[in-house]
Amino acid sequence: MSEKEKLKIEIDKLSERKAAEVLDYVRFLIERESEVMSSTLVSEPSLAKDWLKSEEDEAWAHL
């Protein structure tokens, strides 16, 4: 059984009030994940300028 399936079973046991709290938290998690992805995508072009330099390749070649 997947974690999502287990979660659904447990949620069915909650009162409406507690289910509303869980829903609020799930929405928070989704929003936070979306914000992290957005900031990563926005910063990538700026950071790529340094990442793509030959000096960077040389600096990390020993790893």
C-alpha positions in Angstrom: 0.0 0.0 0.0 1.4 3.4 -0.9 1.9 6.3 1.5 -0.9 8.2 -0.3 -3.3 5.3 0.2 -2.4 5.1 3.8 -2.9 8.8 4.2 -6.4 8.6 2.6 -7.4 5.9 5.1 -6.2 8.0 8.0 -7.9 11.1 6.7 -11.2 9.3 6.6 -11.0 8.8 10.3 -10.7 12.5 11.0 -13.4 14.9 12.1 -14.3 17.6 9.6 -12.5 20.2 11.7 -9.3 18.2 11.7 -9.6 17.3 8.0 -9.8 21.1 7.3 -6.5 21.5 9.2 -4.9 18.7 7.2 -6.2 20.2 4.0 -4.7 23.6 4.9 -1.3 22.0 5.7 -1.3 20.0 2.4 -2.1 23.2 0.5 0.8 24.9 2.3 3.2 22.0 1.3 2.1 22.2 -2.3 2.6 26.0 -2.4 6.0 25.8 -0.7 7.1 23.2 -3.2 5.9 25.3 -6.1 7.8 28.4 -4.7 11.0 26.4 -4.4 10.8 25.2 -7.9 10.0 28.7 -9.2 13.0 30.3 -7.5 15.2 27.5 -8.8 14.0 28.0 -12.3 14.3 31.8 -12.1 17.9 31.7 -10.8 19.1 29.0 -13.2 20.0 31.3 -16.1 21.9 33.7 -13.8 23.9 30.9 -12.2 24.5 29.1 -15.5 26.7 32.0 -16.6 29.3 30.8 -14.0 28.5 27.1 -14.2 29.3 27.0 -17.9 32.7 28.6 -17.6 35.7 26.4 -18.3 37.3 27.6 -15.0 34.4 26.0 -13.2 35.0 22.7 -14.9 38.7 22.8 -14.0 37.9 23.7 -10.4 35.7 20.7 -10.0 37.6 18.2 -12.2 39.3 16.5 -9.3 36.0 15.5 -7.7 
